[in-house]
Amino acid sequence: MKLTTWICCTLLIFYGLCASVFALSGFNLLLFFCAGNTVIYRSLLSLAGVAALWLLYWLLAFRPTKYVS
């Protein structure tokens, strides 16, 4: 459970960095890593959605910020 959460966080940080490079320079870094293959590109983007849903579930189910004041 903890490893899955770390993997999802790492994926979303990577996608965020690729999106910021694209927003600032116009160069699509994620598409570059996929070697221009749109099938791989779209499957990686769908993986970002799954990672975001997993983290939302984790935040709602386990409430890691419950005792933060």
C-alpha distances in whole Angstrom, upper triangle without the diagonal:
4,6,5,6,9,10,11,13,14,16,17,19,20,21,23,25,26,27,29,31,32,33,35,36,36,35,32,30,27,30,31,28,28,32,33,31,31,29,26,26,26,23,21,22,21,17,18,18,15,13,15,14,10,11,14,12,9,12,14,12,11,14,13,17,18,20,21,25
4,5,5,6,9,10,11,12,14,16,17,18,20,21,23,25,26,27,29,30,31,33,35,35,33,31,28,26,29,30,27,28,31,33,32,31,29,27,27,26,24,22,22,21,18,18,19,16,13,15,15,12,11,14,13,10,12,15,13,11,14,12,16,17,19,19,23
4,5,5,6,9,10,11,12,14,15,16,18,20,21,23,24,26,27,29,30,32,33,33,31,29,26,24,27,27,24,25,28,30,29,29,27,24,24,24,21,19,21,20,16,16,18,15,12,15,16,12,12,16,15,12,15,18,16,15,17,15,19,21,22,22,26
4,5,5,6,9,10,11,12,14,15,16,18,20,21,22,24,26,27,28,30,32,31,30,27,24,22,25,26,23,23,27,28,27,26,24,21,22,21,18,16,18,16,13,13,14,11,9,12,12,9,9,13,12,10,13,16,14,14,16,15,18,21,22,23,26
4,5,5,6,9,10,11,12,14,15,16,18,20,21,22,24,26,27,28,30,30,29,26,24,22,25,26,23,24,28,29,28,27,25,23,22,22,19,17,18,17,14,13,14,12,8,10,11,8,7,10,10,8,10,13,13,12,13,12,15,17,19,19,23
4,5,5,6,9,10,11,12,14,15,17,18,20,21,23,24,26,27,29,29,27,25,22,20,24,25,22,23,26,28,27,27,25,22,22,22,20,17,18,18,14,13,15,14,10,12,14,11,10,13,14,11,13,16,16,15,16,14,16,19,21,20,24
4,5,5,6,9,10,11,12,14,15,17,18,20,21,23,24,26,27,27,25,22,20,17,21,22,18,19,23,24,23,23,22,19,19,19,16,14,15,15,11,11,13,11,8,11,13,10,10,14,14,13,15,18,18,17,18,17,19,22,24,24,27
4,5,5,6,9,10,11,12,14,15,16,18,20,21,22,24,26,25,24,21,19,17,20,21,19,19,23,24,23,22,21,18,17,17,15,12,13,12,9,8,10,8,5,7,9,7,7,11,12,11,12,15,16,16,17,16,18,21,23,22,26
4,5,5,6,9,10,10,12,14,15,16,18,20,21,22,24,25,23,21,19,17,20,22,19,20,24,25,24,24,23,20,19,19,17,14,14,15,12,10,12,11,7,8,11,10,8,11,13,11,12,15,16,16,16,14,16,19,21,20,23
4,6,5,6,9,10,11,12,14,15,17,18,20,21,23,23,21,19,16,15,18,19,16,18,21,23,22,22,22,19,17,18,17,13,14,15,12,10,13,13,9,11,14,13,11,15,16,15,16,19,20,19,20,18,19,23,24,23,26
4,5,5,6,9,10,11,12,14,15,17,18,20,21,21,19,16,14,12,15,16,14,15,18,20,19,19,18,15,14,15,13,10,10,11,8,7,10,10,7,9,12,12,11,14,16,15,17,20,21,20,21,20,21,25,26,25,28
4,5,5,6,9,10,10,12,14,15,16,18,20,20,19,16,14,12,16,17,16,17,20,21,20,19,19,17,15,15,14,11,10,12,9,6,9,10,7,7,11,11,10,12,15,14,15,18,19,19,19,18,19,23,25,23,26
4,5,5,6,9,10,10,12,14,15,16,18,19,18,16,14,13,16,17,15,17,20,21,22,21,22,19,17,17,17,13,13,15,13,10,13,14,11,11,14,14,12,15,18,17,17,20,22,21,21,19,20,23,25,23,26
4,5,5,6,9,10,11,12,14,15,17,17,15,13,10,9,13,14,12,14,17,18,18,18,19,16,14,15,15,11,11,14,12,10,13,14,12,13,16,16,15,18,20,19,20,23,24,24,24,22,23,27,29,27,29
4,5,5,6,9,10,10,12,14,15,15,14,11,9,8,11,13,12,13,16,16,17,16,17,14,11,13,13,9,8,11,10,7,11,13,11,11,14,15,14,17,19,19,20,22,24,24,24,23,24,27,29,28,30
4,5,5,6,9,10,10,12,14,14,14,12,11,10,14,15,14,16,19,19,20,19,20,18,15,16,16,13,11,14,13,10,12,15,12,12,15,16,15,17,20,19,19,22,24,24,23,22,23,26,28,26,28
4,5,5,6,9,10,11,12,13,12,11,9,9,13,13,13,15,18,18,20,19,21,18,15,17,18,14,13,17,15,13,16,18,15,15,19,20,18,20,23,22,22,25,27,27,26,25,25,29,30,28,30
4,5,5,6,9,10,11,11,9,7,5,6,9,10,10,12,14,15,16,16,18,15,12,14,15,12,11,15,14,12,15,17,16,16,19,20,19,21,24,24,24,27,29,29,29,27,28,31,33,31,33
4,5,5,6,9,10,10,9,8,8,8,11,12,13,14,17,16,17,16,18,16,13,14,16,13,11,14,15,12,14,17,16,15,19,20,19,20,23,24,23,26,28,29,28,27,27,31,33,30,32
4,5,5,6,8,9,10,10,9,11,13,14,15,17,19,19,21,20,22,20,17,18,20,16,15,18,18,15,17,20,18,17,21,22,21,22,25,25,25,27,30,30,29,27,27,31,32,30,31
4,5,5,6,7,7,7,7,9,12,12,13,15,17,17,19,19,21,19,16,18,20,17,16,19,19,17,19,22,20,20,24,25,23,25,28,28,28,31,33,33,32,30,30,34,36,33,35
4,6,5,5,5,5,7,9,10,11,13,14,16,15,17,16,19,18,14,16,18,16,14,18,19,16,18,21,20,20,23,25,24,25,28,29,28,31,33,34,33,32,32,35,37,35,36
4,6,6,8,9,10,12,14,15,17,18,19,18,20,19,22,21,17,18,21,18,16,19,20,17,19,22,21,20,24,25,24,25,28,29,28,30,33,34,32,31,31,34,36,34,35
4,6,8,10,11,14,15,16,18,20,21,20,23,22,25,23,20,21,24,21,19,23,23,20,22,26,24,23,27,28,27,28,31,31,30,33,36,36,34,33,32,36,37,35,36
4,5,8,10,13,14,13,16,18,18,18,21,20,24,22,19,21,23,21,20,23,24,21,24,27,26,25,28,30,29,30,33,33,33,36,38,38,37,36,35,39,41,38,39
4,6,9,12,12,12,15,16,16,15,18,17,21,20,16,18,21,19,18,21,22,20,22,25,25,24,27,29,28,29,33,33,33,35,38,38,37,36,36,40,42,39,41
4,6,9,9,8,11,13,13,12,15,15,19,17,14,17,19,17,16,20,21,19,22,24,24,24,27,28,28,29,32,33,33,35,37,38,37,36,36,40,42,39,41
4,6,5,6,9,10,11,10,12,12,15,14,11,13,16,13,13,16,17,16,18,21,20,21,24,25,25,27,29,30,30,33,35,35,35,34,34,38,40,38,40
4,5,5,6,9,10,10,13,13,15,13,11,14,15,12,13,16,16,15,18,20,19,20,23,24,24,26,28,29,29,32,34,34,34,32,33,37,38,36,39
4,5,5,6,9,9,10,10,12,10,7,10,11,9,9,13,13,12,15,17,16,17,20,21,21,23,26,26,27,29,31,31,32,31,32,35,37,35,38
4,5,5,6,5,7,8,10,9,6,9,11,10,10,14,14,14,17,19,19,20,23,24,24,26,28,29,30,32,34,34,35,34,35,38,41,39,41
4,5,5,6,9,10,13,11,9,13,14,12,14,17,17,17,20,22,21,23,25,26,26,29,31,31,32,35,36,36,37,36,37,40,42,40,43
4,5,8,9,11,13,10,9,12,13,11,13,16,15,15,18,20,19,21,24,24,24,27,29,29,30,33,34,34,35,33,35,38,40,38,41
4,5,6,8,9,6,6,10,10,9,11,14,14,15,18,19,19,21,23,24,25,27,28,29,30,33,34,34,35,34,36,39,41,40,43
4,6,9,11,9,9,13,14,13,15,17,17,18,21,22,22,24,27,27,28,31,32,33,34,37,38,38,39,38,39,43,45,43,46
4,6,9,9,8,11,13,13,14,16,17,18,20,22,23,24,26,28,29,30,32,33,34,37,38,39,39,39,40,43,45,44,46
4,6,6,6,9,10,11,13,15,16,17,19,20,21,23,25,26,27,29,31,32,33,35,36,37,38,38,40,43,45,44,46
4,5,5,6,8,10,10,12,14,15,17,18,20,21,23,24,26,27,29,30,32,33,34,36,37,37,38,41,44,42,45
4,5,5,6,9,10,11,12,14,16,17,18,20,21,23,25,26,27,29,30,32,33,34,35,36,37,40,43,42,45
4,6,5,6,9,10,10,13,15,15,16,19,20,21,23,24,26,27,29,30,31,32,34,33,35,38,40,40,42
4,6,5,6,9,10,11,13,15,15,17,19,20,21,23,25,26,27,29,30,32,32,32,34,37,39,38,40
4,5,5,6,9,10,11,13,14,15,17,19,20,21,23,24,26,27,29,30,31,31,33,35,38,37,40
4,5,5,6,9,10,11,12,14,15,16,18,20,21,22,24,26,27,28,29,29,31,34,37,36,39
4,5,5,6,9,10,10,13,14,15,17,19,20,21,23,25,25,27,28,27,29,32,34,33,36
4,5,5,7,9,10,11,13,14,16,17,19,20,21,23,25,26,26,26,28,31,33,32,35
4,5,5,6,9,10,11,13,14,15,17,19,20,21,23,24,25,26,27,30,33,32,35
4,5,5,6,9,10,10,12,14,15,16,18,20,21,22,23,23,25,28,31,30,33
4,5,5,6,9,10,11,12,14,15,16,18,20,21,22,21,23,26,28,27,30
4,5,5,6,9,10,11,12,14,15,17,18,20,20,21,22,25,28,27,30
4,5,5,6,9,10,11,12,14,15,16,18,19,20,22,24,27,27,30
4,5,5,6,9,10,10,12,14,15,16,17,17,19,22,24,24,27
4,5,5,6,9,10,11,12,14,15,16,16,17,20,23,22,25
4,5,5,6,9,10,11,12,14,15,16,18,20,23,23,25
4,5,5,6,9,10,10,12,13,14,16,18,21,22,25
4,5,5,6,9,10,10,11,11,13,16,18,18,21
4,5,5,6,8,10,10,12,13,15,18,18,21
4,5,5,6,8,10,11,14,15,18,19,22
4,6,5,6,7,8,11,13,16,16,20
4,6,6,5,7,8,10,13,13,16
4,6,6,9,10,10,14,15,18
4,6,9,11,11,14,16,19
4,6,9,9,11,13,17
4,5,5,9,10,13
4,6,8,8,12
4,6,5,8
4,6,8
4,6
4
